[in-house]
Structure formats: structure tokens, C-alpha cells
Amino acid sequence: MAAYLKLYRHGKLRERVDTALSLLESCSLCPRSCGANRLANDIGKCRTSSQAIVSSYGAHFGEEAPLVGRYGSGTIFFANCNLECLFCQNYSISQLGEGRKVSKEELADIMLAIQAQGCHNINLVSPTHVVPQILEALHLAVESGLNLPLVYNSGGYDSVETLKILDGIVDIYMPDMKYDDDNTARQLSGIGGYPEVNKAAVKEMHRQTGDLEISEEGVAQRGLLVRHLVLPQGLAGTKGIAYFLSQEISRNTYVNIMAQYRPCHKAPQIPGLGRRISSAEFHEALSFAQKAGLSRLDKIQPTELLPILSE
């Protein structure tokens, strides 16, 4: 049973919606706290005003195996982002805002359409800056029979205050842990304090849901799943992140060590980022995770990447 159904039955889901909406009046939804009055259609640092923008949605089979299962993960890709990653592979969505504005009713219909497709979950991609809009739509969708688990799939720059609103609503948290160094985060994602904010967010996510629970059918039910993209020249700080997860979260944390980096957006013009990672860099990252004692590593290299993971 999806976590939010209990809140809804006790009449408390509506309270969470109202609390989240109040953060938009002088926006403090994410750690940027830009202060824009998004309820009055001012545009925040996330380049979004009062309505969420959806780029695409539907059954997705390219996510982690426990999310995909047999029938796919029901992804909803939200446009714009509170990060400005210079190497973003989806920059036309995250930076250029590719998509269309949707009302709460339209977003609720999208959730219900995903459920009708038979997907295992609702996978909210880049939800950080549109949490209130998501919750408004969720409330409507539940009234019409939605019962799928929610996956919160974020860049990891999330406010603990906002995450607490989601306690008992989100079933599976899937944050990125992009960097272990503040200067690198500033240079590559245009954000200060990322490591500190990110680690506090991951702690809160784990407090709420615990380690990832997977059914006998191999489908994720609840818990934390961390994504870490390996960057060239060790820029992602894999060692520090691995030891943080092992020592301060859980050795049983499900971690996807990702080899998919490719130079997109502005990366070709940035020293050190204009190439794919090498085989040595990828295996060094895996070694850091293993030496830290992390035992649940999703480390499958996509077949199409194998030829380019070379020295």
C-alpha cells in the first residue's frame, strides 16, 4: 500500500498540501530560498512559477531494475531544476524548460494514466521545485483511486524542511549524490553548500524510509536508493560519498555507481569534462564503495558503454 493512503484516510494529506503551498509565497521550497512569490506567478531561481511544467511521462524501462520490474517505472519528467549542472544530459528539459504547463487536474490525470498503464510506481523526476504542485495533484488523484508508490527522484539539493512535509507520502527516495566538494559543486552546478545540504537531505530521506526494501518479485517497495555519477578525474568525490553512506547512513544502502557520464551541454568546453570516464576511473569508484563496506551496489555497465570505458 502506498504510504500516502494512510494520511489521506486520516484527513492529513490536505494539511500537507496546504503547508507545502505556503512555502511558495516567499519561496523557501528548496535550499536556494529565493523568496519569489510563486503563488503570484513570480518566477523563482528554478525558472518555474505557480504551475509545474511536464516534459514527458510514461512507462520507462531504463531505470534501476527494482524500479522497472516487469511493467516499467511510471516516470513524470518535470522541466527546470534548482541546479545548473554544466554537463546535464537533459539540459533541454532542466535548463531550457522544454515542456508544457499543467494544472493540478492535468497532473492528477497523468498519474492516473500511468497507473492505468500497469506501471509499478509513479517516478517523479526532478520534483524538488514543484513539490506543492505534485501534492495538490496527488490529493486529487487519490480521490480517483491512485494507489501506486511514489518515487522521489531528485538531484539531491533538497531542503530538510520540505522533505519533512513528504514524510509518510514518499515511499522511495532516489537522490543523486553528485559531489563531495563544495568548490566543485559551485563550478559545475552553480550552487554553494551542495555537499552539506545533500548529506542532510539523504539522512532525512533514510530516517523516513530506511534501507531499500525489495519484494520477492524484485520490485522496490520502500526505502532509499542513491545514485552517484562517476565523473572524469575524480571530480565527483566518490570516496568521500561512499564513506559517508557507509558510516552515517547504512552499509546496506542501495547505491547505483553510474558509468553513464558523457560530455553534454557545456561540458566539452570545460577542462577535464570533455571526455568519457576511463575504465580505470570507473573501477576505482567501485573500489572506493566496496572498501567503504557498501554491500548493495548496482554497478552493471550498459553494453553500449563498454567499448568507450577504456584507458
C-alpha positions in Angstrom: 0.0 0.0 0.0 1.3 3.4 -0.9 2.3 5.4 2.2 0.2 8.5 1.4 -3.1 6.5 1.5 -2.9 6.4 5.3 -2.5 10.1 5.5 -5.4 10.6 3.1 -7.7 8.3 5.1 -7.0 10.3 8.3 -7.6 13.6 6.5 -4.0 14.8 6.9 -2.8 14.7 3.3 -4.7 18.0 2.6 -2.8 19.6 5.5 0.5 18.7 3.9 -0.7 20.2 0.6 -1.5 23.5 2.4 1.8 23.5 4.2 3.7 23.0 1.0 1.8 25.7 -0.9 2.6 28.2 1.9 6.3 27.8 1.1 5.7 29.3 -2.4 4.5 32.7 -1.2 8.1 33.7 -0.5 9.7 30.6 -1.9 11.7 28.6 0.5 10.9 25.3 -1.1 14.5 24.4 -1.8 17.8 25.5 -0.2 18.1 28.4 -2.6 15.3 30.2 -0.7 15.0 32.7 -3.5 11.9 34.4 -1.9 9.9 34.7 -5.2 6.2 34.8 -4.7 5.4 31.9 -7.0 1.8 31.9 -5.9 1.5 35.2 -7.7 3.3 33.7 -10.8 6.7 35.2 -10.0 9.5 33.1 -11.4 11.9 31.5 -8.9 15.6 30.6 -9.3 14.2 27.3 -10.7 12.7 29.2 -13.6 9.2 28.0 -12.6 6.2 30.0 -11.3 2.9 28.7 -9.9 2.4 25.7 -12.3 4.5 22.7 -12.8 5.9 22.1 -16.3 5.9 18.5 -17.6 8.2 17.5 -20.4 7.0 13.9 -20.8 5.6 10.9 -19.0 5.0 7.2 -19.4 6.4 3.7 -18.7 10.2 3.8 -18.5 12.4 0.7 -18.7 15.8 2.4 -18.4 15.7 2.9 -14.6 17.2 0.7 -11.9 15.9 -2.9 -12.1 14.0 -2.7 -8.7 12.0 0.3 -10.1 11.4 -1.1 -13.5 10.2 -4.6 -12.6 8.2 -6.2 -15.3 5.9 -3.4 -16.3 8.1 -0.3 -16.0 8.6 2.7 -13.8 5.9 5.4 -14.5 8.1 8.4 -14.9 7.0 12.0 -15.0 9.7 14.4 -16.2 9.4 17.9 -14.8 11.0 20.7 -16.6 13.5 23.1 -15.0 15.7 22.4 -12.0 17.2 24.1 -8.9 20.6 23.1 -10.1 22.6 24.4 -13.1 24.8 21.4 -14.0 27.1 22.3 -16.9 27.2 18.7 -18.0 23.4 17.9 -17.8 22.4 15.2 -20.3 18.8 16.5 -20.2 19.7 20.2 -20.4 16.9 21.0 -22.9 14.5 20.0 -20.1 16.4 21.1 -17.0 17.9 24.3 -18.3 15.7 25.3 -21.2 12.4 24.3 -19.7 11.2 22.1 -22.6 7.6 21.0 -21.8 4.2 22.4 -21.1 2.5 23.9 -18.1 0.0 21.6 -16.4 -2.8 22.3 -14.0 -3.3 20.2 -10.8 -6.1 18.4 -12.6 -4.0 17.6 -15.6 -1.1 16.3 -13.4 -3.6 14.1 -11.5 -4.8 12.7 -14.8 -1.2 11.9 -15.8 -0.7 10.0 -12.5 -3.9 8.0 -13.1 -2.9 7.3 -16.7 0.4 5.9 -15.5 -1.4 3.6 -13.1 -3.7 2.5 -15.9 -0.6 1.5 -17.9 0.2 -1.0 -15.2 3.5 0.7 -14.0 4.9 -0.3 -10.6 5.3 3.3 -9.3 5.0 7.0 -10.0 8.5 8.2 -10.6 8.8 11.9 -10.1 11.9 13.1 -11.9 13.2 16.5 -10.8 10.4 17.1 -8.3 12.3 19.4 -5.8 10.9 22.7 -7.1 7.3 21.6 -7.7 6.5 19.6 -4.5 3.4 21.7 -3.7 2.1 21.2 -7.2 2.7 17.5 -7.0 0.9 17.2 -3.7 -2.1 19.1 -5.0 -2.4 16.7 -7.9 -1.7 13.7 -5.7 -4.7 14.6 -3.5 -7.0 14.8 -6.5 -5.6 11.5 -7.9 -6.1 9.6 -4.7 -9.7 10.7 -4.7 -10.0 9.0 -8.1 -8.3 5.8 -7.0 -4.5 6.3 -7.3 -2.6 3.8 -5.1 0.9 3.5 -6.7 4.0 4.1 -4.6 5.8 7.4 -5.1 9.4 7.7 -6.1 11.1 11.0 -5.4 13.9 11.2 -8.0 15.9 14.3 -7.3 19.3 16.0 -7.8 19.8 15.8 -4.1 19.7 19.5 -3.4 16.7 19.3 -1.2 15.5 21.2 1.9 15.0 19.1 5.0 12.0 21.3 5.9 10.3 20.3 2.6 11.3 16.7 2.9 9.6 16.6 6.3 6.4 17.6 4.6 6.8 14.5 2.5 7.2 12.2 5.5 4.6 9.4 5.1 3.9 10.4 1.5 7.0 9.3 -0.4 7.7 5.6 -0.5 11.1 5.5 -2.3 13.7 8.3 -2.3 16.2 8.3 -5.1 18.5 11.2 -4.7 21.7 12.0 -6.6 24.9 12.4 -4.5 26.8 14.5 -7.1 29.8 15.9 -5.2 31.8 15.7 -2.0 33.5 19.0 -2.6 31.8 22.4 -2.3 34.1 24.2 -4.8 33.4 21.5 -7.5 29.7 21.9 -6.9 29.9 25.7 -7.3 31.9 25.4 -10.5 29.9 22.6 -12.1 26.4 23.1 -10.8 26.3 26.7 -9.8 25.3 26.0 -6.3 27.0 26.6 -2.9 26.9 24.2 0.0 25.8 21.2 -2.0 27.7 18.5 0.0 26.4 19.7 3.3 22.8 20.2 2.1 22.9 16.9 0.2 24.1 14.8 3.1 21.5 16.3 5.4 18.8 15.6 2.9 19.9 12.0 2.4 19.9 11.5 6.2 16.3 12.7 6.4 15.3 10.5 3.5 16.8 7.5 5.2 15.2 8.4 8.5 11.8 8.4 6.8 12.0 5.2 4.8 15.1 3.2 5.8 17.1 0.9 3.6 15.6 -0.2 0.3 13.0 -3.0 0.6 12.5 -5.2 -2.5 9.7 -7.7 -2.9 10.1 -11.3 -3.8 9.2 -10.3 -7.4 12.2 -7.9 -7.4 10.2 -4.7 -7.2 11.2 -1.9 -4.8 8.6 -1.2 -2.2 10.1 1.4 0.2 13.4 2.9 1.1 16.4 4.8 -0.1 18.2 4.3 -3.4 21.2 6.5 -4.0 22.6 7.4 -7.5 26.2 8.5 -7.9 27.5 9.5 -11.3 31.3 9.0 -11.7 32.9 12.0 -13.3 36.3 12.2 -15.0 39.4 13.0 -12.9 37.6 12.0 -9.7 35.5 15.2 -9.7 32.5 13.6 -8.1 34.4 12.7 -4.9 33.3 9.1 -4.8 35.5 8.1 -1.9 34.0 10.7 0.5 30.5 9.9 -0.5 31.0 6.2 -0.1 32.3 6.5 3.4 29.5 8.9 4.3 26.9 6.4 3.2 28.7 3.5 5.0 29.4 5.3 8.2 26.5 7.8 8.6 23.6 6.2 6.7 23.9 2.4 6.4 26.2 -0.2 4.9 23.1 -1.7 3.4 22.3 1.4 1.4 21.4 0.5 -2.2 23.8 2.6 -4.4 24.0 2.8 -8.2 27.5 3.7 -9.2 26.8 5.1 -12.6 29.2 4.9 -15.6 26.9 6.9 -18.0 28.8 10.2 -18.0 29.2 11.8 -21.4 30.1 15.4 -22.2 26.8 17.2 -22.8 25.6 20.8 -22.7 28.7 23.0 -21.8 30.9 20.1 -20.7 33.0 20.0 -23.9 34.3 23.5 -23.1 35.3 22.7 -19.5 38.8 21.3 -18.8 38.6 17.7 -17.6 34.9 17.2 -18.5 35.3 16.9 -22.3 35.7 13.1 -22.3 34.0 9.9 -21.1 35.3 8.3 -18.0 38.0 5.6 -18.3 37.8 2.0 -17.2 40.3 2.7 -14.5 38.2 5.6 -13.2 35.1 3.6 -13.0 36.7 0.6 -11.3 38.4 2.9 -8.8 35.0 4.3 -7.9 33.7 0.8 -7.4 36.7 0.0 -5.3 36.0 3.0 -3.0 32.5 1.9 -2.5 33.5 -1.7 -1.7 36.3 -0.7 0.7 33.8 1.6 2.5 31.8 -1.6 3.2 28.8 -0.8 1.0 27.3 -4.2 0.0 24.4 -3.3 -2.3 26.0 -1.9 -5.4 24.1 -1.6 -8.7 27.2 -1.5 -10.9 26.1 -3.0 -14.2 27.8 -1.3 -17.1 25.5 -0.7 -20.0 26.7 -2.7 -23.0 26.9 0.3 -25.3 29.4 1.9 -22.9 31.8 -0.9 -22.6 33.9 0.0 -25.7 34.4 3.5 -24.5 35.3 2.6 -21.0 39.0 2.3 -21.9 42.2 3.9 -20.9 
